[in-house]
């Protein structure tokens, strides 16, 4: 027990970027985090897969124009209508939390902060770690689908992934750690089916896929089947936030090519190896602790504070 407390204290004490701080709403809206938590929990109880949706929603928001809630804006040319964002989920959870917050503390809590808090709560509800979320973000005033073209893609090489993460101030360790969010994710057959049938020039499957797992994937995603069928990214525990995702990658059971390549690349191999290990004690908390640190770092990307942004009244519309 003391070990867990020690790790939580370490995460709470980490420095944050910009003008964000822990407990930002303690005076102007003391119930803010509790309202977000109860809202996420209510939706999670109806559909546990919404946790992965909320985590991905925050990730996609932060990688385009920073963590400013721009992905929440509706409109034909808005960010959420960009091709990489068409499968995003969880907007209704954020809208629900915002309406309750506006009733309790009008014009105080930003949509960008709601996203950051909801992502944390989603992980916690999925038996993952929790952490103190630095708050104080303002909502952005720009949302354009053209800005979302450089989001990380499941088709990216490791070199491309590393470049995209480095452009946001995230290193190789952050990359591997944050990809670990796929422990509660799912994807469509269309994004990996090419690995199962015509990956090589001879028409064979990707040789890095474990043969037993290959047969499972081919049964789930027939060559001419429904490309929109959902498949868990973690075959062992789709709704539980744990390190089994890395064990799958180590054993050739990664679903997305971009995930499996983390094992092949020299700069990411050892990080995956460490997370996939079975060592108990301090090392048993390694992924949970590192993920909390990486999320605090990611959620501080290019944040707007002070007069650089607004507090939206409705998350899907500019004021």
C-alpha positions as CSV (number, residue, x, y, z in Angstrom):
1,X,0.0,0.0,0.0
2,X,2.8,2.4,0.9
3,X,4.3,1.8,-2.6
4,X,1.1,2.9,-4.3
5,X,0.9,6.0,-2.1
6,X,4.5,6.9,-2.9
7,X,3.9,6.7,-6.6
8,X,0.8,8.8,-6.4
9,X,2.7,11.5,-4.5
10,X,5.4,11.5,-7.1
11,X,2.9,12.0,-9.9
12,X,1.0,14.7,-8.0
13,X,4.3,16.5,-7.5
14,X,5.4,16.6,-11.1
15,X,5.9,20.1,-12.6
16,X,3.4,21.1,-15.3
17,X,3.7,23.4,-18.3
18,X,2.3,26.9,-18.8
19,X,-0.1,28.3,-16.2
20,X,-1.9,25.0,-15.5
21,X,-2.1,23.9,-11.9
22,X,-3.6,21.2,-9.8
23,X,-6.8,22.3,-8.1
24,X,-7.4,25.2,-10.4
25,X,-11.2,25.1,-9.8
26,X,-11.0,24.5,-6.0
27,X,-12.4,28.0,-5.3
28,X,-14.5,29.1,-8.4
29,X,-16.2,25.6,-8.9
30,X,-15.2,23.2,-6.1
31,X,-17.5,20.4,-7.5
32,X,-16.1,20.6,-11.0
33,X,-14.0,17.4,-10.9
34,X,-16.7,15.5,-9.0
35,X,-19.3,16.5,-11.6
36,X,-17.1,15.3,-14.5
37,X,-16.3,12.1,-12.7
38,X,-20.0,11.2,-11.9
39,X,-20.9,12.0,-15.6
40,X,-18.2,9.8,-17.0
41,X,-19.1,7.0,-14.5
42,X,-22.8,7.1,-15.5
43,X,-21.9,6.7,-19.2
44,X,-19.3,4.1,-18.4
45,X,-21.8,1.9,-16.5
46,X,-23.9,1.8,-19.6
47,X,-21.1,1.2,-22.0
48,X,-17.5,0.4,-20.7
49,X,-16.1,0.9,-24.2
50,X,-16.7,4.6,-23.9
51,X,-13.6,4.8,-21.8
52,X,-11.3,4.2,-24.8
53,X,-13.4,6.7,-26.8
54,X,-12.9,9.5,-24.3
55,X,-9.1,8.7,-24.0
56,X,-8.8,8.9,-27.8
57,X,-10.9,12.0,-28.0
58,X,-8.5,13.8,-25.7
59,X,-5.4,12.5,-27.6
60,X,-6.8,13.7,-30.9
61,X,-7.6,17.1,-29.4
62,X,-4.1,17.6,-28.0
63,X,-2.3,16.6,-31.3
64,X,-4.1,19.3,-33.3
65,X,-3.7,22.9,-32.2
66,X,-2.9,21.7,-28.7
67,X,-5.3,20.6,-25.9
68,X,-7.9,23.3,-26.5
69,X,-11.2,21.5,-27.1
70,X,-11.1,22.3,-30.8
71,X,-12.0,18.7,-31.7
72,X,-15.4,19.3,-30.1
73,X,-16.6,22.0,-32.5
74,X,-19.3,21.0,-35.0
75,X,-19.4,22.2,-38.6
76,X,-18.6,20.9,-42.1
77,X,-15.1,22.2,-42.1
78,X,-14.4,21.7,-38.3
79,X,-11.7,19.5,-37.0
80,X,-14.0,16.7,-35.9
81,X,-15.0,16.2,-39.6
82,X,-11.4,15.5,-40.7
83,X,-10.9,11.9,-42.0
84,X,-8.8,10.7,-39.0
85,X,-11.5,12.0,-36.6
86,X,-14.6,10.4,-38.2
87,X,-14.6,7.5,-35.8
88,X,-14.2,9.5,-32.6
89,X,-16.7,8.8,-29.8
90,X,-17.6,10.4,-26.5
91,X,-18.9,13.8,-27.5
92,X,-22.2,13.3,-25.7
93,X,-20.3,12.6,-22.4
94,X,-18.5,15.9,-22.7
95,X,-21.7,17.7,-23.6
96,X,-23.5,16.1,-20.6
97,X,-20.8,17.2,-18.2
98,X,-20.6,20.7,-19.6
99,X,-24.4,21.2,-19.2
100,X,-24.2,20.2,-15.6
101,X,-21.2,22.4,-14.9
102,X,-22.9,25.4,-16.6
103,X,-25.9,24.9,-14.3
104,X,-23.6,24.7,-11.2
105,X,-20.8,27.2,-12.1
106,X,-21.7,29.2,-15.3
107,X,-18.8,30.2,-17.5
108,X,-16.1,28.8,-15.3
109,X,-14.9,25.3,-16.5
110,X,-13.5,25.0,-20.0
111,X,-14.4,22.2,-22.4
112,X,-10.6,21.5,-22.8
113,X,-10.4,20.8,-19.1
114,X,-13.5,18.6,-19.1
115,X,-11.8,16.5,-21.8
116,X,-8.6,16.1,-19.8
117,X,-10.5,15.2,-16.6
118,X,-12.8,12.8,-18.5
119,X,-9.8,11.0,-20.0
120,X,-8.3,10.5,-16.5
121,X,-11.5,9.3,-15.1
122,X,-12.0,6.9,-18.0
123,X,-8.7,5.2,-17.3
124,X,-9.4,5.1,-13.6
125,X,-12.8,3.5,-14.1
126,X,-11.1,0.8,-16.3
127,X,-8.9,-0.3,-13.4
128,X,-6.0,1.9,-14.6
129,X,-4.1,4.6,-12.7
130,X,-5.4,7.9,-11.6
131,X,-3.5,11.2,-11.4
132,X,-4.0,14.8,-10.4
133,X,-4.9,16.6,-13.7
134,X,-3.4,20.1,-13.9
135,X,-6.3,22.4,-15.0
136,X,-6.7,26.0,-16.2
137,X,-6.9,25.4,-20.0
138,X,-9.0,27.8,-22.1
139,X,-10.9,26.7,-25.2
140,X,-9.5,27.5,-28.6
141,X,-11.1,29.8,-31.1
142,X,-10.1,27.8,-34.3
143,X,-11.2,24.4,-35.5
144,X,-10.3,23.4,-39.0
145,X,-10.3,19.9,-40.6
146,X,-7.3,20.9,-42.6
147,X,-5.2,21.1,-39.4
148,X,-5.8,17.4,-38.6
149,X,-3.8,16.0,-41.5
150,X,-0.8,15.2,-39.4
151,X,-2.4,13.1,-36.7
152,X,-0.7,9.8,-36.0
153,X,-2.0,7.0,-38.1
154,X,-2.1,3.1,-37.7
155,X,-0.3,3.0,-41.1
156,X,2.6,5.1,-39.9
157,X,6.1,3.7,-39.7
158,X,7.9,3.9,-36.4
159,X,10.1,6.7,-37.8
160,X,7.0,8.7,-38.8
161,X,5.4,8.0,-35.4
162,X,8.5,9.2,-33.6
163,X,8.6,12.4,-35.7
164,X,5.0,13.2,-35.1
165,X,5.4,12.7,-31.3
166,X,8.7,14.7,-31.2
167,X,6.9,17.6,-32.9
168,X,4.7,17.8,-29.9
169,X,7.6,17.6,-27.4
170,X,7.0,13.9,-26.7
171,X,10.0,11.4,-26.8
172,X,10.2,7.7,-27.7
173,X,9.3,6.6,-24.2
174,X,6.2,8.8,-24.2
175,X,5.3,7.3,-27.6
176,X,5.4,3.7,-26.4
177,X,3.7,4.6,-23.1
178,X,0.8,6.5,-24.7
179,X,0.3,3.8,-27.3
180,X,-0.3,1.5,-24.3
181,X,-3.8,3.2,-24.2
182,X,-4.7,0.6,-26.8
183,X,-5.1,-1.8,-23.9
184,X,-8.7,-0.6,-23.8
185,X,-9.2,0.2,-27.4
186,X,-10.8,-1.3,-30.5
187,X,-10.4,-0.8,-34.2
188,X,-12.1,-1.6,-37.5
189,X,-11.1,-4.6,-39.7
190,X,-10.3,-2.2,-42.5
191,X,-7.3,-0.7,-40.7
192,X,-5.4,-4.0,-40.4
193,X,-7.0,-6.6,-42.8
194,X,-4.3,-5.9,-45.3
195,X,-1.9,-7.6,-42.8
196,X,-3.9,-10.9,-42.9
197,X,-4.0,-11.7,-46.6
198,X,-2.0,-9.7,-49.1
199,X,0.8,-8.2,-47.0
200,X,3.7,-9.6,-49.0
201,X,4.3,-9.7,-52.7
202,X,3.5,-13.4,-52.6
203,X,0.1,-12.7,-51.1
204,X,0.9,-14.1,-47.6
205,X,0.1,-12.6,-44.3
206,X,2.4,-10.3,-42.2
207,X,5.0,-12.8,-41.0
208,X,5.3,-11.0,-37.6
209,X,1.8,-12.1,-36.6
210,X,1.6,-15.1,-34.3
211,X,0.1,-17.9,-36.4
212,X,-2.5,-18.9,-33.9
213,X,-3.6,-15.2,-33.6
214,X,-3.6,-14.8,-37.3
215,X,-6.2,-17.5,-37.6
216,X,-8.3,-15.7,-35.0
217,X,-8.1,-12.4,-36.8
218,X,-8.9,-14.0,-40.2
219,X,-12.0,-15.5,-38.6
220,X,-13.0,-12.1,-37.2
221,X,-12.2,-10.3,-40.5
222,X,-12.7,-12.4,-43.6
223,X,-11.0,-11.1,-46.7
224,X,-14.2,-9.7,-48.3
225,X,-16.1,-9.2,-45.0
226,X,-17.4,-6.1,-43.3
227,X,-14.5,-3.6,-43.0
228,X,-16.3,-1.7,-40.2
229,X,-16.4,-4.7,-37.8
230,X,-14.9,-3.8,-34.4
231,X,-11.9,-5.9,-33.1
232,X,-10.3,-5.4,-29.7
233,X,-6.7,-4.1,-29.8
234,X,-6.0,-6.1,-26.6
235,X,-7.2,-9.6,-27.1
236,X,-7.0,-10.6,-23.5
237,X,-8.7,-7.7,-21.6
238,X,-10.4,-5.2,-23.8
239,X,-12.1,-3.2,-21.0
240,X,-9.3,-3.5,-18.4
241,X,-6.5,-1.0,-18.4
242,X,-3.3,-3.1,-17.9
243,X,0.0,-4.0,-19.4
244,X,-1.3,-7.1,-21.3
245,X,-1.2,-5.0,-24.5
246,X,2.6,-5.0,-24.4
247,X,2.7,-8.7,-23.7
248,X,0.6,-9.2,-26.9
249,X,3.0,-7.0,-28.9
250,X,6.0,-9.0,-27.6
251,X,4.3,-12.3,-28.5
252,X,3.3,-11.2,-32.1
253,X,-0.3,-10.5,-31.1
254,X,-0.5,-6.8,-32.0
255,X,-3.5,-6.0,-34.2
256,X,-2.3,-2.8,-35.8
257,X,0.9,-2.8,-37.8
258,X,2.0,0.4,-36.1
259,X,1.7,-1.3,-32.7
260,X,3.5,-4.5,-33.7
261,X,6.4,-2.5,-35.1
262,X,7.2,-1.1,-31.7
263,X,8.7,-4.6,-30.9
264,X,10.9,-4.5,-34.0
265,X,12.4,-1.1,-33.7
266,X,15.7,-0.9,-31.7
267,X,14.7,2.4,-29.9
268,X,11.3,1.1,-28.7
269,X,11.9,-2.6,-28.2
270,X,13.4,-2.3,-24.7
271,X,10.5,-0.1,-23.5
272,X,8.0,-2.6,-24.7
273,X,10.1,-5.4,-23.1
274,X,10.1,-3.6,-19.7
275,X,6.3,-3.1,-19.7
276,X,5.7,-6.7,-20.8
277,X,7.8,-8.1,-18.0
278,X,6.3,-10.1,-15.2
279,X,8.4,-8.6,-12.4
280,X,6.5,-7.8,-9.2
281,X,7.1,-5.0,-6.8
282,X,8.2,-1.5,-8.0
283,X,8.4,-2.7,-11.6
284,X,4.9,-3.9,-11.4
285,X,3.7,-0.3,-11.2
286,X,6.0,0.9,-14.0
287,X,3.4,1.2,-16.8
288,X,0.7,2.8,-14.5
289,X,3.2,5.4,-13.2
290,X,4.7,6.2,-16.6
291,X,1.3,6.4,-18.2
292,X,0.2,9.0,-15.6
293,X,3.4,11.1,-16.3
294,X,3.0,10.8,-20.0
295,X,-0.7,11.9,-19.9
296,X,0.2,15.0,-17.8
297,X,2.9,15.8,-20.3
298,X,0.6,15.2,-23.4
299,X,-2.3,17.2,-21.9
300,X,-0.1,20.2,-21.5
301,X,0.7,20.4,-25.3
302,X,0.2,24.0,-26.7
303,X,-2.5,24.8,-24.1
304,X,-4.3,28.2,-24.2
305,X,-4.4,30.1,-20.9
306,X,-5.5,33.6,-19.9
307,X,-6.6,35.8,-22.8
308,X,-5.4,33.2,-25.4
309,X,-8.8,31.4,-25.3
310,X,-12.4,31.4,-24.0
311,X,-14.6,29.4,-21.7
312,X,-17.3,28.1,-24.1
313,X,-20.9,28.0,-23.0
314,X,-21.5,25.0,-25.3
315,X,-18.6,22.7,-26.1
316,X,-19.6,22.2,-29.8
317,X,-20.0,25.9,-30.5
318,X,-17.7,29.0,-30.3
319,X,-19.0,31.7,-28.1
